[in-house]
Amino acid sequence: MSFRKNRARLFVDSPLDQGTTVEITGQQFHYLKNVLRIRSNQSVSLFNGSEGEWKTIVTEIATKKIVLFCEAKTREQSNPPDFWYLFAPLKKARLDFAVEKVTEIGVSKIIPVITEFTQNTRISTKRLQTIAMEATEQCGGLKVPEVVPLCPLSEILHEWPRGRALIYCDEMAKCSGKIPSAVSKAGKLAILIGPEGGFSQKDRELIDTLDESCRFSLGKRILRAETAAVAAFSLISWYYGNSYLDQKAS
Amino acid sequence: MSFRKNRARLFVDSPLDQGTTVEITGQQFHYLKNVLRIRSNQSVSLFNGSEGEWKTIVTEIATKKIVLFCEAKTREQSNPPDFWYLFAPLKKARLDFAVEKVTEIGVSKIIPVITEFTQNTRISTKRLQTIAMEATEQCGGLKVPEVVPLCPLSEILHEWPRGRALIYCDEMAKCSGKIPSAVSKAGKLAILIGPEGGFSQKDRELIDTLDESCRFSLGKRILRAETAAVAAFSLISWYYGNSYLDQKAS
């Protein structure tokens, strides 16, 4: 939490290497110049999702761009745990919140799905991608989770990869007080959170056909979908070990 | 999550007993009449925090009030776990979110405190109390957590009750991957989340003087204060057992 105060930190889509320069334009330019009021010779941290984190120095502030010089690598690349977040879209503010929070806790892919009771099918992948990017900048992560376009749950399940556990949070499941030990040796899993009306019987039957799926109850209380997402990610990430998170990139 | 769809559920400040009537006015009247469009003879669930949950029937819809008749008790009174949430206030939306979420997960008292790096000291106890009430209505809880007025952390610690563990989430703590087994036999604890700038050295020294306090790290990532609150409540509530939550009222 003290992180943010100390230095600017941005995701960029450019190569990062000793001595290269990076041009910052658009929204990020506005943020550095007008929000953070950055000056020449100040330092900014950059990461691009593959080449670690770099300390850069402001060498030029023009009217529409800021130029940064890559001085030194400060952290080796690491990746979030290979956890996917599958969810039926919610109303805007609650959805934004859920995406921001699971990104902070650690997720590799964000997958909106249409279940039988899904009400809201108009979501902006681009907006969610921006939220995921800002949350990654914020939390110190080095890889922005990918947000994929909305897709029917049945299609996702039809092409489900072998060996990836699918933990689905279902308020109809019995609460065992145990976290499912469903993760494959490769540490790949997905957490699926239903829409406001919960899963339909048809959804459940569909999910249950998958060998890799298991039901999970978060307890007796009725959590909103976005609360369930944060609670499930907190519990499951913790269960599989904090040291396990942010794996070294191979 | 399917809960809300089925029936209206309200917290009221009136006695509830077989055959008594309750008048709903103000905001709750507006909610029942204009949002839910409730009709005569429909049922509404009421709870008052001490006499369980009651099924009531709409007997009168007037221009400024709705009258409900208490037909039968549907659930015995139960209370959330005796967990306190202590926090340095955040910006409005993030604060509202944190209060809503910890209420859903289960909390008995909500205590805003001023730490050395606290920026925002203007918060409305009344607004937070309303959020806690609505979240309790939403999640199926039977007791609304009490929101107390903002107070310096030093004062709270000065009068700290014996036997209540204080778990403070500190990003400077070593991450052991273990949840502190700090709860007293009485099951009383408090979770303290610092402000955006984290705790100051002075805050830490002050907290450390308390026998009941212990530090806790949520992992290597830098979580926003409201994410830390939800993650900590999820983990600690789960650790102390879901069956333990919502204790029978004595």
Interface residues (C-beta under 8 A of the other chain):
Chain A: M1 S2 F3 R4 K5 F97 E100 K101 E104 I105 G106 Q138 C139 G140 G141 E171 C175 G177 G194 P195 E196 G197 G198 G219 K220 R221 I222 L223 R224 A225 T227 A228 V230 A231 S234 L235 S237 W238 G241 N242 S243 L245 D246
Chain B: M1 S2 F3 R4 K5 F97 E100 K101 E104 I105 G106 Q138 C139 G140 G141 E171 C175 G177 I179 G194 P195 E196 G197 G198 L218 G219 K220 R221 I222 L223 R224 A225 T227 A228 V230 A231 S234 L235 S237 W238 G241 N242 S243 L245 D246
